[in-house]
Amino acid sequence: MPANTVMLSGMMRELSATPGFTDAMLKELDKSGKAGPALMTPALVTRLRELILGKDWQGLDRFPGWTMRTINPAVGVVTKVVGEGVSAGGETVARWIDLGGYEKARTVSLDEPSTLPGFSTEGIVSELGAGVVRGDGANPRLAPMHAESQRMADALNRLSLNGLSGFDPVSVTVIGSHASSPEELVKALAATGHTVKVWDARYFANFGHFHYKGQDVMMPFWVDSQIRIPKTKRTLLVPVSHAEYEWEIRGPKVNADVSWYFGIDGKAEFRTMDTLDQAWVLGRRAHEYGGAEAVEVTRLAGAMTVAYLHEHLRRPELPFGGYYTLGVCQDGVAAIEKKMTGKATLFPNTADAALFDDPRDAEINGLIRAIPKDRDGVAPEPERILGSLPVTDLATITIPGLAEDVEAVHAAWTNGTLTKAHPWWVEMLLWMAALGLGAVAVLLRRWTMRNPRVR
């Protein structure tokens, strides 16, 4: 494990008997944030509580450890939702995207330094008592650029809304170049001496963001892949990853870092990314884009933003802001990855493609339909399990026991001997077949002797 890190079980061994702490922790987990798949529904809260009160520390460190087939009903997957829809007023849209004060038509200049506030932990970090803090502090490399990064995220979000009916256009300028869409802004930055790099980034999702007595608390969210680990009776449990696109912008006027993903807060938007990730979540840039490819990824992210806003406006009653029903962070990233590379290598994808039927978003609808789906509980392709991992060298995974398991699965997948676990009824049939024809013949013989008419 990384230095200064403790397992969730290590924290709860000491605090589970503290009056009120377990309830306080579960309530805190219900709040939104950069939490990947941590949708703490009643079923998941109940399961977590059972593990803690039952002192099942091994189970706690593999929470919940369910297959997607089990998780789906636990988060209340919506199979069909028909909403009356609402108007695209600024107040309504602001619920689903950060407008950055750019609601009305205007021209925004990036030539002068941003006047927005600098980085603050207000609203990010909270004290739970008993030596427990939730929330991560400043990333020393990115936090100093927070004001510039926030302005850039606001500008990209507002430029995306130029494609939304009911919003007057906003223009962004930098050194005399004008932009009226996210992709045009990337072009303008490149034309004025800025470098723009875009990465498809993957991390282990941290569903807790807890710190205990100054130590990071390791809290992955585990899913049963249904892939059998060679030479064991176990199936591979994997921590779900968090995926996002990340922009690094450097130049004479703008130095900013922003990301884009659909989060547990129900927002598909450009965001700042200046908190410090815990060491165990690691990080990998699966793909890098520059030049025309960076422009295209930006265009697709902007179009995806509008498509999600259309879904919110048409179906405002979706539970959890549409999170899980409209996908998780992986869906949008995988859809763009598929368009850019021809492959989608993320797991899980939970979007109900049937809901993406707005004719205004035909391109995005097609991208969402084109990626693999995990709502039916079918075991995913090993390529997606391994592709979601935030490392290229599997031995560098620091979550106890995981490196050995994924290395064994990777080796079996490479040499063609990997197998998937079977449903219980298939296992029963295989067990019966293992009795052999001789055993079956004996059973038939006994039955016919007891039933003369059959002889």
N, C-alpha and C positions, 0 to 999 in steps of 0.2 A: 504494500500500500504506500501511497505518497506520504512523505513526512507530514506531521501535524494533521493527521486525518484519523477519524474514528468511524467505525461502522454505526449504522442506525441502532443496531442491537446494543452496542456498547453504551450509547447515550441512554437508551431506554432501560437497560439493566439498572442503572443508577437512579432514573427519574420516574419510572412507572408507578412507584409507590407514593410519589409526591402528590398530595391532594390537589386535584384540579389540573395537573399538568397535562395529562393525556388529552383531556377535553380541549384545553387551550391549544395544544399542538394541532389537533384535528381541525379545529376551527380556523387556525392560521393556514392550514394546507388548502382550505377551500377558496382562498383568495387567488386572483389571477396573477400572471406574470410570465416570465420566460421559463415556463415549466414543462415544455414538451407535452407529454401525454397525461399529465397529472390532473385528470378530471376527477376530482374526489366526489363521486356520486354516493348516495346513501349505501349502496351495496359495497362499494370499495371502502368507505369509512367503517362500515360494520366489520368487514374482513380485517382491516388494520387494527381495529379495536380488539377483536378476538385474538389476534396474534400477540398483541401487547399484554392483554390481561391474562392470556394463557401462557405467557412467558415462552412462547415459541420463537426463540431468538433466531434459529436457523431459517424458519419460514419468514420472519420479519425481514431478514436480509435478502430475500428473494421475492418480496412483495410486488404484485399479487401472485405472479407465477402462473397466471391463467392463459389459456389459449384465446385467440381472437374470437372464437365461437362463444366462449364464456363471457368475454369482456363486452361483446356487442349488446346483449340485453342489459348488462349492468350499467351501461351508460345511456340506456333508453334510445337505441338507434331508431330514428324515425324513417319509416319506409315510404310514407307519402304525406306530404304537407301541402295544403292549398291555402294560401293566404290571400287576403283581399288587397294587400299592398298599401303603402303609404306614399305621400309625396316626397320628393327629393329636396326638401327644405334644408337649409344649413344646419338648423338645430337637430334635425333627425339624422342627417349624415354625420354630424359631429360625434354621434354616439358610436360610430363604427370606424372613424378615421380621425387622426389628429390634423386639423386644418391649419394650425399654427397661426391663427389670426388672419388668414388669407381668404376669408369667406367671400368677400366681394371682389369684383374685378379691379385689378390694379397691376402695376408693373413693379416687380421686385428686382432690385439691383444687388448683385453679389460683390460689387467692387469695393465696398467698405467692410471693415470687420463687423462681425455679428454683434448686435447689442443684446442678445438673449442672455439669460443668467448662465453661469457656469455650472459644473456638475455639483449635485447635492444628493445626499442619501435620504433626504426627506421623502417620505412615502415609499422608500425602497427598503430601508433597514428598520426593524422593530425589535424591541426587547420583550422576551416572553418570561423572563425571570429564570431562576435556578441555573444561571450561567448560560442560557440559550438565547441566541440572537438569530433572527431570520432576515435574510437579505445579504447581498454581497456589496462590498465597498468599491472604491474606484479602481479601475484599471489604470496603472500609472502611465501607460503608453497612450491610451485613447481618451481618458477623462479630461486631460487638459484641452482637448479640441471639442469639448462637449457643445459649446455655444455654436461653433461653426457646423458641427455635425447635426445638431438639432435644426438649425436653419436649412441645411441641405435636405434633411428628411422632410421637413415641412414643405419645402419647395417642390420636391418630387411628388409628395402626396397631392398637393394642390394642382400641380400640372396634370396629374392623372385625372383629376376631376373635370378637366376641360372636356373629357370625353363622356361626362355624365350629364344627361338632360336636366336642365334647371339651373345650371351653374354658368355664370358668365366667365369668359376666358381670362386667365391670368397669364402674364408674360414675365419671364425671368431673363435678366440681362447680365452679361459678364464681359467686360472689356469690349463693349460695342456689339457683341453677338447676342441675338435674341432667341428665345426658345419658348414654345407653347405646348410642349409635351415632354415627358421624362427623357425620351430618347433624343429629342432635339437638344436638351440641356447637356447630355453627355457629348453630343457632337460639338456644341458650343464650347464646352470646357476643353475638349481636345484641340479645337481650332485656335484657342487662346493660350496655348502653351501649358496646359494641364495634362497630367497623365491620369488615366482612369483604368483601374483594374477591377475585375469582377470575379469573385470566387463562389463556387458552390461548396459551402462549408458544412461539416458534420461534427457533432459532439455527442457524448452521452448526455441524455436529458437528466437534469437534476430536478427532481420533483419536490425537493424539500428546501434547498438553499438555506439550510440550518448550519449554525456554528455553535459548538458546545465547549465552553471554557477555552475559547480561542482556537479550537480545532475545527477543521472542516468536517461536516457529517456526510458520509457517503450514502446517498439515497437514490439509487437508480429505480426505475419502474420496469419490472421484469415481465416479459411475455414468453409463453411457451411456444417455440417455433414448430413443434411437432416433428422435428428432425432428430432422429436417433443418434446419440453419441456412440461412435464405434466402441465395441468391446464393453459396453455398459448396458444397463436396462433403463437408463435415463434418457430423457429428451433434452435438447439444448434449450436452456432458458437464456434469453438475451435481454440486456437492458435496451429499452427503446431509445433511439437517437433523436436529437434535435437537429433539424436541417434548416438552413437559411442561405440566402444570397447576400454577399457582402461586397460593398463598393469601397475602394480606397482611392481617394482623390487628392492629388498633390499638385501644387502649382503656384503661380504668382499671386493669385487672389484668394483661392479656396484650398484649404487643407482640412479634409473631413473624412470620416468613416461612418457609413450607414449600412443597415441590413434591411432585408425584406423577408417576411414570412407571415403565415396565418397562425395567430396565436390563440392561447386558451382564453384570452380576453375577447375573442370574437372578431378581432381586427386583422384584416389583410392589408398591411401597410408598410411603408418605409419607416425605420426606427433607428434610434441611436443604439450603440452597442458598447458602451463604455464602462460597464461594471466588470469586475474581476471574476472570471470563472474559477471554480475550484479545480485543483490540479487533476483530480481523478476523471474529470469529464473529457480530458484530452482535446483533440481537435485535428481535423484533416480537411485539406482543400482538395476535394475530389476532381474539380475541373477549374481551370483558369481561363478567363476570357478578356481579350483586349481588342481595341480597334472596332471593326464592324460587328464583331461578335458581342462585345460589351454593349454596344448600342442596341443590338437585338434582344439581349437578355433584359435590358432596361425597359424596352418597349413591351415585352411580354409581361414583366412584373407590373407595369402600369396598367396593362389591359386586364391582368388578373385582379388587380385592385378594384377596377370598375365592375368586373363580373361579380365579385363578392359583394360589392355594394348593391348591385341589382338584386342579388339573392336576399340580402338583409331587408331591402325595401319591399320586396314582394312577399317575403315570409318573415315578418318581424316577430312572429310567435315561436320561431324555432328555439328549442331549449338550449341553454348554454351559449347563446349567441351564434348558434349553428356549428359550434366546435364539435368535431367528430362526425356529425351528420353531413356537413359540407367539407369534411376533411380535417386533418391535423396539419402540423407544420410540414410534414413530408409531402403531402399531395401536390401542393402548388410547385414546390421545388422539383419533385419528380416529373411533373407535367412539362415544365420548362426544360429539364434535363433531357427528356424524351425528344423534344423538338430540336434541341441543340446537338445531341449526340446519337440519337437513334435508339437509346436504351434508357430504361428507368430502373435505377438500382437502389431504391429506398423501400423500407418496410417499417411500419405498416402504412397502407393507404386506406382511408376509411370513408372517403367522399361517396355519397350516393349520386352517381352520375345522372340518374333520372331527374334529379332536381336542377341540374344545369341544362335548362331547356329554353332560356331566354334567347330569342333570335338575334338580339343585339350583340350577344357574346358568342357567336357561332365558332370563332376560332378557339376560344378558351374552352367552350363546351367540348369540342373535339379533342383537345389536349387532355382534359380530365377523363374523358371516356377511353383514351388510348392507353392509360397506365394500368398496371395490374391492380386488382381490388382485393381487399382482405376482410370484407364484411361477411363473407360466407363461411369463414373459418377454415378454408382449405389451406393446407400447409404451403408456405411461400417457397419460391425458388431459392436455393442456397445462395445464388448470386446476389439476391437482394438482401439477405441476412448479412452476408459478408460485406456487401457494398455499403451498408448503413453504418458500419463500424467506423469510429473516428481515428483509425490508425491504419497504416500499411503494414507495419511490422506487428504481427499479432502478439509477439512476446512482450511488447511494451504495455499491454493492457494491465492496469494496476488493480482492477477489481478482483479480489481473491477467488481463485478457482476458474475464472472465466477464460483466461488465456489458454489454459490446457484444453478446455472443452472446445473452443473454437479452432484451435490448431488441429485437434483430432478430426473435427468435422471438415475443415478445409482440406486436410490430407486425403480423407475418404472421398470427398467431392472431386478432387483432382484426379484420383486414380479410378474413379467410377464405381466405388463400392458403397457409397452413401445410401442409406435407406431412410424412409420416413416412418414415423409411428402410424399405426393403423387405428381406426375407430374401434371401439370395444367389440362391436358385433363382428368385425373382420377378424379381430384377435381370437374371438371365440371359434369362428369357422376354421381358422388356421390351427387352433389347438385341437379341434375335433379331427381335422385332417391328419394331424401328427399322430393320432392313434393308429393310423395305418389301415389298409384294407382288411388285414387279418382280423383286427379288433371289430371292425364293422361286420365282417362275415360271422363272427361269433355271436354278436348281438342279434343279427338277423336269424341265425339258426335257433337261438333260444326263443325268439318271438314266434317263429313258425311252428315250433314244437308245442307251444302253448295255444296255438290257433290252428287246429286241424284243417279247417276249411281252406287255409292258405296253402297247405302242402299239396 
